[in-house]
Amino acid sequence: MDISDADLVVRSLSHARCFEDLVGRHGARIHAYLARRVPAAADDLLSEVWLAAFEGRHRYDPAQGGVIGWLFGIARHVMFAHLRRERRGHDLAGRLVEGAVDDWHAVDARLDASRTAADLRDALGQLPAEERDVLLLVVWDQLTPSEAAQTLAIAPGTARSRLHRARTRLRTASSSRGPAAVPSRTEPMTDEGAPL
């Protein structure tokens, strides 16, 4: 019998070892999320994420959404706390853009279409931070729009609207510059992962 993520969280309250299954199921995705945004600190931050999740597991509320969105929300908070510490400690003014890290060299490294990477990077940089956040969570991290909404603590409808606007802006930008790849996991998806 396959135990759901939510059941594992509940079981971990009385049997802490059950939490290890969540780490096994989602550790790679959470690490990839961190590595794309703060590559040098991803390993250390992953440990902080799992510690915070374990210590806060009694606060997980399935009515607020699934476990993966909850975990990505924790990862996002841990990452921003790290960036605030780094910014204060090293006076890295401008490194943190509200809602995203401006480490476009990492973005370039992950794009196959090297010819369009600069144009796509510029187009992503022109997106409002709240639209870029949703887009990257859906495209890079393979979250559903509802999971992205939970991660960002916004309504699912708001996440879907921001995702639509981001994709529309990127298509408009790419059509004005010539053919370019517009990030898309596939075509628009429902929250259950089925094509619309």
Accessible surface in RSA format (square Angstrom, percent):
REM  Atomic radii and reference values for relative SASA: ProtOr
REM  Chains: A
REM  Algorithm: Lee & Richards
REM  Probe-radius: 1.40
REM  Slices: 20
REM RES _ NUM      All-atoms   Total-Side   Main-Chain    Non-polar    All polar
REM                ABS   REL    ABS   REL    ABS   REL    ABS   REL    ABS   REL
RES MET A   1   209.41 108.4 125.49  83.1  83.92 199.8 102.66  87.3 106.75 141.4
RES ASP A   2   131.91  92.4 100.73 100.3  31.18  73.7  40.83  96.1  91.08  90.8
RES ILE A   3    41.48  23.6  37.80  28.2   3.68   8.9  39.38  28.4   2.10   5.7
RES SER A   4    56.28  47.6  44.40  59.3  11.88  27.4  50.42 107.4   5.86   8.2
RES ASP A   5    31.73  22.2  28.48  28.3   3.25   7.7   8.68  20.4  23.04  23.0
RES ALA A   6    27.95  25.7  26.75  41.3   1.19   2.7  26.78  37.7   1.16   3.1
RES ASP A   7    69.89  49.0  69.28  69.0   0.61   1.4   6.19  14.6  63.70  63.5
RES LEU A   8     1.89   1.1   1.89   1.4   0.00   0.0   1.89   1.3   0.00   0.0
RES VAL A   9     2.03   1.3   2.03   1.8   0.00   0.0   2.03   1.8   0.00   0.0
RES VAL A  10    87.66  57.7  84.37  76.4   3.29   7.9  84.39  73.3   3.27   8.9
RES ARG A  11    99.28  41.7  95.97  48.9   3.30   7.9  28.74  39.3  70.54  42.8
RES SER A  12     0.00   0.0   0.00   0.0   0.00   0.0   0.00   0.0   0.00   0.0
RES LEU A  13    89.02  49.6  61.76  44.2  27.26  68.5  62.11  43.6  26.91  72.4
RES SER A  14    88.72  75.0  55.16  73.6  33.56  77.3  49.78 106.0  38.94  54.6
RES HIS A  15   118.33  64.7 113.04  78.6   5.28  13.5  74.53  76.8  43.80  51.0
RES ALA A  16    50.32  46.3  40.31  62.2  10.01  22.8  40.50  57.0   9.82  26.0
RES ARG A  17   180.68  75.9 173.01  88.2   7.67  18.3  75.31 102.9 105.37  63.9
RES CYS A  18    28.27  21.4  25.14  28.0   3.13   7.3   2.87   7.3  25.40  27.4
RES PHE A  19     9.48   4.7   9.48   5.9   0.00   0.0   9.48   5.8   0.00   0.0
RES GLU A  20    94.35  54.2  86.70  65.6   7.65  18.2  41.68  80.6  52.66  43.0
RES ASP A  21    77.08  54.0  71.63  71.3   5.44  12.9  12.43  29.2  64.65  64.5
RES LEU A  22     0.00   0.0   0.00   0.0   0.00   0.0   0.00   0.0   0.00   0.0
RES VAL A  23    56.11  36.9  53.78  48.7   2.33   5.6  53.78  46.7   2.33   6.3
RES GLY A  24    66.87  82.5   0.00   N/A  66.87  82.5  38.76 106.4  28.11  62.9
RES ARG A  25    97.19  40.8  65.28  33.3  31.90  76.0  41.22  56.3  55.97  33.9
RES HIS A  26    20.23  11.1  20.15  14.0   0.08   0.2  19.16  19.8   1.06   1.2
RES GLY A  27    10.11  12.5   0.00   N/A  10.11  12.5   9.92  27.2   0.18   0.4
RES ALA A  28    85.08  78.2  67.74 104.5  17.34  39.5  75.72 106.6   9.37  24.8
RES ARG A  29    80.47  33.8  75.77  38.6   4.70  11.2  47.86  65.4  32.61  19.8
RES ILE A  30     0.00   0.0   0.00   0.0   0.00   0.0   0.00   0.0   0.00   0.0
RES HIS A  31    55.04  30.1  55.04  38.3   0.00   0.0  39.78  41.0  15.26  17.8
RES ALA A  32    31.71  29.2  27.19  42.0   4.51  10.3  31.61  44.5   0.09   0.2
RES TYR A  33     4.18   2.0   4.18   2.4   0.00   0.0   0.27   0.2   3.90   4.8
RES LEU A  34     0.00   0.0   0.00   0.0   0.00   0.0   0.00   0.0   0.00   0.0
RES ALA A  35    19.47  17.9  19.45  30.0   0.02   0.0  19.45  27.4   0.02   0.0
RES ARG A  36    35.89  15.1  33.58  17.1   2.31   5.5   2.38   3.3  33.51  20.3
RES ARG A  37    20.73   8.7  19.21   9.8   1.52   3.6   8.54  11.7  12.19   7.4
RES VAL A  38     5.29   3.5   3.90   3.5   1.39   3.4   5.29   4.6   0.00   0.0
RES PRO A  39    67.36  49.1  49.45  45.1  17.91  65.1  49.99  41.3  17.38 108.0
RES ALA A  40   112.95 103.9  68.30 105.4  44.65 101.6  80.06 112.7  32.89  87.1
RES ALA A  41    14.27  13.1  11.83  18.3   2.44   5.5  14.02  19.7   0.25   0.7
RES ALA A  42     2.62   2.4   2.47   3.8   0.15   0.3   2.47   3.5   0.15   0.4
RES ASP A  43   101.26  70.9  93.24  92.8   8.02  19.0  35.49  83.5  65.76  65.6
RES ASP A  44   102.86  72.1  97.82  97.4   5.04  11.9  23.49  55.3  79.37  79.2
RES LEU A  45     1.93   1.1   1.93   1.4   0.00   0.0   1.93   1.4   0.00   0.0
RES LEU A  46    34.14  19.0  34.14  24.4   0.00   0.0  34.14  24.0   0.00   0.0
RES SER A  47    74.58  63.0  63.36  84.6  11.22  25.8  39.01  83.1  35.57  49.8
RES GLU A  48    67.21  38.6  63.69  48.2   3.52   8.4  33.33  64.5  33.88  27.7
RES VAL A  49     0.00   0.0   0.00   0.0   0.00   0.0   0.00   0.0   0.00   0.0
RES TRP A  50    25.48  10.2  24.25  11.7   1.23   2.9  23.99  12.8   1.49   2.4
RES LEU A  51   104.80  58.4 100.37  71.8   4.43  11.1 104.11  73.1   0.69   1.9
RES ALA A  52    38.88  35.8  29.36  45.3   9.53  21.7  34.48  48.6   4.40  11.7
RES ALA A  53     0.00   0.0   0.00   0.0   0.00   0.0   0.00   0.0   0.00   0.0
RES PHE A  54    65.31  32.7  65.31  40.5   0.00   0.0  65.31  39.6   0.00   0.0
RES GLU A  55   107.93  62.0  92.65  70.1  15.28  36.4  37.92  73.4  70.01  57.2
RES GLY A  56     3.40   4.2   0.00   N/A   3.40   4.2   2.44   6.7   0.97   2.2
RES ARG A  57    36.21  15.2  34.34  17.5   1.87   4.5   0.74   1.0  35.47  21.5
RES HIS A  58   115.79  63.3  89.06  61.9  26.73  68.4  63.95  65.9  51.84  60.3
RES ARG A  59   167.97  70.5 142.65  72.7  25.31  60.3  68.58  93.7  99.39  60.2
RES TYR A  60    22.28  10.4   5.05   2.9  17.23  44.8   3.29   2.5  18.99  23.4
RES ASP A  61    61.13  42.8  55.90  55.6   5.23  12.4  20.90  49.2  40.23  40.1
RES PRO A  62    80.87  58.9  65.25  59.5  15.62  56.8  65.56  54.1  15.31  95.2
RES ALA A  63    92.58  85.1  48.70  75.2  43.88  99.8  61.48  86.6  31.10  82.4
RES GLN A  64   130.30  72.9 109.94  80.3  20.36  48.5  35.50  75.6  94.80  71.9
RES GLY A  65    26.50  32.7   0.00   N/A  26.50  32.7  25.68  70.5   0.82   1.8
RES GLY A  66    38.84  47.9   0.00   N/A  38.84  47.9  29.52  81.0   9.32  20.9
RES VAL A  67     5.08   3.3   0.85   0.8   4.24  10.2   0.85   0.7   4.24  11.5
RES ILE A  68    12.61   7.2  11.61   8.7   1.00   2.4  11.61   8.4   1.00   2.7
RES GLY A  69     0.17   0.2   0.00   N/A   0.17   0.2   0.00   0.0   0.17   0.4
RES TRP A  70    38.59  15.5  33.37  16.2   5.22  12.3  26.50  14.1  12.10  19.6
RES LEU A  71     0.00   0.0   0.00   0.0   0.00   0.0   0.00   0.0   0.00   0.0
RES PHE A  72     0.04   0.0   0.04   0.0   0.00   0.0   0.04   0.0   0.00   0.0
RES GLY A  73     8.25  10.2   0.00   N/A   8.25  10.2   8.25  22.6   0.00   0.0
RES ILE A  74    28.08  16.0  26.33  19.6   1.74   4.2  27.35  19.7   0.73   2.0
RES ALA A  75     0.00   0.0   0.00   0.0   0.00   0.0   0.00   0.0   0.00   0.0
RES ARG A  76    46.88  19.7  46.88  23.9   0.00   0.0   1.03   1.4  45.85  27.8
RES HIS A  77   123.01  67.2 118.79  82.6   4.22  10.8  74.92  77.2  48.09  56.0
RES VAL A  78    16.53  10.9  13.73  12.4   2.80   6.8  16.53  14.4   0.00   0.0
RES MET A  79     3.56   1.8   3.56   2.4   0.00   0.0   3.56   3.0   0.00   0.0
RES PHE A  80    23.72  11.9  23.72  14.7   0.00   0.0  23.72  14.4   0.00   0.0
RES ALA A  81    28.84  26.5  27.71  42.8   1.14   2.6  28.19  39.7   0.65   1.7
RES HIS A  82    32.44  17.7  32.41  22.5   0.02   0.1  22.00  22.7  10.44  12.1
RES LEU A  83     3.92   2.2   1.75   1.3   2.17   5.5   1.75   1.2   2.17   5.8
RES ARG A  84   116.37  48.9 114.86  58.6   1.51   3.6  44.89  61.3  71.48  43.3
RES ARG A  85   107.05  44.9  99.36  50.7   7.68  18.3  60.58  82.8  46.47  28.2
RES GLU A  86    41.61  23.9  34.94  26.4   6.67  15.9  11.00  21.3  30.61  25.0
RES ARG A  87   100.49  42.2  97.58  49.7   2.90   6.9  23.39  32.0  77.09  46.7
RES ARG A  88   175.51  73.7 144.29  73.6  31.22  74.3  80.62 110.2  94.89  57.5
RES GLY A  89    59.62  73.5   0.00   N/A  59.62  73.5  31.77  87.2  27.85  62.4
RES HIS A  90   129.19  70.6 107.10  74.4  22.09  56.5  68.79  70.9  60.40  70.3
RES ASP A  91   119.29  83.6 103.63 103.1  15.66  37.0  31.85  75.0  87.43  87.2
RES LEU A  92    62.17  34.6  58.72  42.0   3.45   8.7  62.17  43.7   0.00   0.0
RES ALA A  93    82.84  76.2  55.40  85.5  27.44  62.4  55.82  78.6  27.02  71.6
RES GLY A  94    54.63  67.4   0.00   N/A  54.63  67.4  38.26 105.0  16.36  36.6
RES ARG A  95    76.90  32.3  67.02  34.2   9.88  23.5  33.54  45.8  43.35  26.3
RES LEU A  96    32.30  18.0  19.40  13.9  12.90  32.4  19.53  13.7  12.77  34.4
RES VAL A  97    45.70  30.1  41.61  37.7   4.09   9.9  45.70  39.7   0.00   0.0
RES GLU A  98   146.45  84.1 138.30 104.6   8.15  19.4  64.55 124.9  81.90  66.9
RES GLY A  99     9.37  11.6   0.00   N/A   9.37  11.6   3.81  10.4   5.56  12.5
RES ALA A 100     8.40   7.7   3.68   5.7   4.71  10.7   8.40  11.8   0.00   0.0
RES VAL A 101    14.46   9.5   1.24   1.1  13.22  31.9   1.24   1.1  13.22  35.9
RES ASP A 102    58.34  40.9  39.64  39.5  18.70  44.2   9.59  22.6  48.75  48.6
RES ASP A 103    28.55  20.0  23.86  23.7   4.69  11.1   5.44  12.8  23.10  23.0
RES TRP A 104    37.02  14.9  35.08  17.0   1.94   4.6  29.84  15.9   7.18  11.6
RES HIS A 105   153.42  83.8 147.24 102.3   6.18  15.8 100.84 103.9  52.58  61.2
RES ALA A 106     9.63   8.9   3.40   5.2   6.23  14.2   8.81  12.4   0.82   2.2
RES VAL A 107     7.02   4.6   6.83   6.2   0.18   0.4   6.83   5.9   0.18   0.5
RES ASP A 108    41.02  28.7  31.46  31.3   9.56  22.6  19.35  45.5  21.67  21.6
RES ALA A 109    85.01  78.2  42.50  65.6  42.51  96.7  55.58  78.3  29.43  78.0
RES ARG A 110   108.53  45.6  75.88  38.7  32.66  77.8  37.79  51.6  70.75  42.9
RES LEU A 111    48.86  27.2  35.17  25.2  13.69  34.4  36.48  25.6  12.37  33.3
RES ASP A 112   150.86 105.7 121.64 121.1  29.22  69.1  38.13  89.7 112.74 112.4
RES ALA A 113    44.85  41.2  32.17  49.6  12.69  28.9  43.29  61.0   1.56   4.1
RES SER A 114    96.36  81.4  76.82 102.5  19.54  45.0  44.36  94.5  52.00  72.9
RES ARG A 115   185.94  78.1 156.29  79.7  29.66  70.6  86.59 118.3  99.35  60.2
RES THR A 116    10.74   7.6  10.60  10.7   0.14   0.3   9.17  12.3   1.56   2.4
RES ALA A 117     9.94   9.1   9.90  15.3   0.03   0.1   9.94  14.0   0.00   0.0
RES ALA A 118    47.73  43.9  46.62  71.9   1.11   2.5  46.62  65.6   1.11   2.9
RES ASP A 119    50.46  35.3  49.57  49.3   0.89   2.1   3.12   7.3  47.34  47.2
RES LEU A 120     9.74   5.4   8.02   5.7   1.72   4.3   9.74   6.8   0.00   0.0
RES ARG A 121    67.35  28.3  66.17  33.7   1.19   2.8   8.17  11.2  59.18  35.9
RES ASP A 122    67.47  47.3  62.23  61.9   5.24  12.4  15.00  35.3  52.48  52.3
RES ALA A 123     8.14   7.5   4.52   7.0   3.62   8.2   6.33   8.9   1.81   4.8
RES LEU A 124     4.27   2.4   4.27   3.1   0.00   0.0   4.27   3.0   0.00   0.0
RES GLY A 125    36.09  44.5   0.00   N/A  36.09  44.5  13.67  37.5  22.42  50.2
RES GLN A 126   145.61  81.4 120.19  87.8  25.42  60.5  38.08  81.1 107.53  81.6
RES LEU A 127     8.16   4.5   2.43   1.7   5.72  14.4   2.61   1.8   5.55  14.9
RES PRO A 128    42.52  31.0  30.54  27.8  11.98  43.5  42.46  35.1   0.05   0.3
RES ALA A 129    21.35  19.6  15.24  23.5   6.10  13.9  15.24  21.5   6.10  16.2
RES GLU A 130    76.15  43.7  72.45  54.8   3.70   8.8  23.11  44.7  53.04  43.3
RES GLU A 131     3.25   1.9   3.25   2.5   0.00   0.0   0.00   0.0   3.25   2.7
RES ARG A 132     6.06   2.5   6.06   3.1   0.00   0.0   0.03   0.0   6.04   3.7
RES ASP A 133    14.13   9.9  10.70  10.7   3.43   8.1   5.79  13.6   8.34   8.3
RES VAL A 134     0.00   0.0   0.00   0.0   0.00   0.0   0.00   0.0   0.00   0.0
RES LEU A 135     0.01   0.0   0.01   0.0   0.00   0.0   0.01   0.0   0.00   0.0
RES LEU A 136    14.52   8.1  14.52  10.4   0.00   0.0  14.52  10.2   0.00   0.0
RES LEU A 137     3.95   2.2   3.95   2.8   0.00   0.0   3.95   2.8   0.00   0.0
RES VAL A 138     2.94   1.9   2.94   2.7   0.00   0.0   2.94   2.6   0.00   0.0
RES VAL A 139    27.26  17.9  20.54  18.6   6.72  16.2  20.54  17.9   6.72  18.2
RES TRP A 140    45.50  18.3  32.51  15.7  12.99  30.5  23.37  12.5  22.12  35.9
RES ASP A 141     5.27   3.7   0.10   0.1   5.17  12.2   2.97   7.0   2.30   2.3
RES GLN A 142    86.61  48.4  78.03  57.0   8.58  20.4  43.09  91.7  43.52  33.0
RES LEU A 143     0.00   0.0   0.00   0.0   0.00   0.0   0.00   0.0   0.00   0.0
RES THR A 144    20.24  14.4  20.24  20.5   0.00   0.0  18.40  24.7   1.84   2.8
RES PRO A 145     3.68   2.7   3.68   3.4   0.00   0.0   3.68   3.0   0.00   0.0
RES SER A 146    34.27  29.0  29.33  39.1   4.94  11.4  23.87  50.8  10.41  14.6
RES GLU A 147    40.62  23.3  39.84  30.1   0.78   1.9  11.26  21.8  29.36  24.0
RES ALA A 148     0.00   0.0   0.00   0.0   0.00   0.0   0.00   0.0   0.00   0.0
RES ALA A 149     0.88   0.8   0.88   1.4   0.00   0.0   0.88   1.2   0.00   0.0
RES GLN A 150    39.45  22.1  20.21  14.8  19.24  45.8  22.67  48.3  16.78  12.7
RES THR A 151     3.84   2.7   0.00   0.0   3.84   9.2   0.00   0.0   3.84   5.8
RES LEU A 152    19.34  10.8   6.78   4.8  12.57  31.6   7.04   4.9  12.30  33.1
RES ALA A 153    92.74  85.3  56.94  87.9  35.80  81.4  68.19  96.0  24.55  65.0
RES ILE A 154    43.07  24.5  24.36  18.2  18.70  45.1  34.33  24.7   8.74  23.7
RES ALA A 155    58.18  53.5  45.44  70.1  12.74  29.0  51.18  72.1   7.00  18.5
RES PRO A 156    61.95  45.1  61.95  56.5   0.00   0.0  61.95  51.1   0.00   0.0
RES GLY A 157    35.20  43.4   0.00   N/A  35.20  43.4  29.31  80.4   5.89  13.2
RES THR A 158    51.89  36.9  45.14  45.8   6.75  16.1  24.77  33.3  27.12  41.0
RES ALA A 159     0.00   0.0   0.00   0.0   0.00   0.0   0.00   0.0   0.00   0.0
RES ARG A 160   103.69  43.5  98.77  50.3   4.92  11.7  46.39  63.4  57.30  34.7
RES SER A 161    52.56  44.4  44.82  59.8   7.74  17.8  19.81  42.2  32.75  45.9
RES ARG A 162    48.43  20.3  48.43  24.7   0.00   0.0   0.02   0.0  48.42  29.3
RES LEU A 163    12.52   7.0  12.52   9.0   0.00   0.0  12.52   8.8   0.00   0.0
RES HIS A 164   122.76  67.1 118.74  82.5   4.01  10.3  77.29  79.7  45.46  52.9
RES ARG A 165   100.38  42.1  98.48  50.2   1.90   4.5  48.40  66.1  51.99  31.5
RES ALA A 166     0.00   0.0   0.00   0.0   0.00   0.0   0.00   0.0   0.00   0.0
RES ARG A 167    13.55   5.7  13.55   6.9   0.00   0.0   6.37   8.7   7.18   4.4
RES THR A 168    60.40  43.0  59.10  59.9   1.30   3.1  55.77  74.9   4.63   7.0
RES ARG A 169   111.90  47.0 104.68  53.4   7.23  17.2  35.36  48.3  76.55  46.4
RES LEU A 170     2.93   1.6   1.71   1.2   1.22   3.1   1.72   1.2   1.21   3.3
RES ARG A 171   104.86  44.0 102.25  52.1   2.61   6.2  52.36  71.6  52.50  31.8
RES THR A 172    86.72  61.7  82.20  83.3   4.52  10.8  67.09  90.1  19.63  29.7
RES ALA A 173    24.60  22.6  18.16  28.0   6.44  14.7  24.31  34.2   0.29   0.8
RES SER A 174    17.44  14.7  14.30  19.1   3.14   7.2   7.63  16.3   9.81  13.7
RES SER A 175    88.97  75.2  56.73  75.7  32.24  74.3  49.91 106.3  39.06  54.7
RES SER A 176    94.20  79.6  51.70  69.0  42.50  97.9  49.81 106.1  44.39  62.2
RES ARG A 177   110.69  46.5  72.95  37.2  37.74  89.9  32.01  43.7  78.68  47.7
RES GLY A 178    26.43  32.6   0.00   N/A  26.43  32.6  24.31  66.7   2.12   4.8
RES PRO A 179   114.29  83.3  96.69  88.1  17.60  64.0 108.75  89.8   5.54  34.5
RES ALA A 180    25.69  23.6   3.79   5.9  21.90  49.8   8.26  11.6  17.43  46.2
RES ALA A 181    54.17  49.8  40.79  62.9  13.39  30.5  51.06  71.9   3.11   8.2
RES VAL A 182    35.09  23.1  15.78  14.3  19.31  46.5  15.78  13.7  19.31  52.4
RES PRO A 183    22.33  16.3  11.39  10.4  10.94  39.8  22.23  18.4   0.09   0.6
RES SER A 184    43.89  37.1  18.03  24.1  25.86  59.6  16.45  35.0  27.44  38.4
RES ARG A 185    46.93  19.7  23.18  11.8  23.75  56.6  17.69  24.2  29.24  17.7
RES THR A 186    71.99  51.2  59.57  60.4  12.43  29.6  71.73  96.3   0.27   0.4
RES GLU A 187   116.45  66.9 114.84  86.9   1.61   3.8  55.62 107.6  60.82  49.7
RES PRO A 188    56.58  41.2  55.62  50.7   0.97   3.5  56.13  46.3   0.46   2.8
RES MET A 189    35.13  18.2  24.65  16.3  10.47  24.9  24.34  20.7  10.79  14.3
RES THR A 190    36.79  26.2  31.87  32.3   4.91  11.7  36.14  48.5   0.65   1.0
RES ASP A 191    41.05  28.8  26.92  26.8  14.13  33.4  13.20  31.1  27.85  27.8
RES GLU A 192   152.61  87.6 114.74  86.8  37.87  90.2  69.45 134.3  83.16  67.9
RES GLY A 193    30.17  37.2   0.00   N/A  30.17  37.2  15.82  43.4  14.35  32.1
RES ALA A 194    49.32  45.3  45.13  69.7   4.18   9.5  49.09  69.1   0.23   0.6
RES PRO A 195   102.38  74.6  85.08  77.6  17.30  62.9  85.08  70.2  17.30 107.5
RES LEU A 196   151.74  84.5  87.12  62.3  64.62 162.5 115.59  81.2  36.15  97.3
END  Absolute sums over single chains surface
CHAIN  1 A    10281.2       8188.1       2093.2       5732.7       4548.5
END  Absolute sums over all chains
TOTAL         10281.2       8188.1       2093.2       5732.7       4548.5
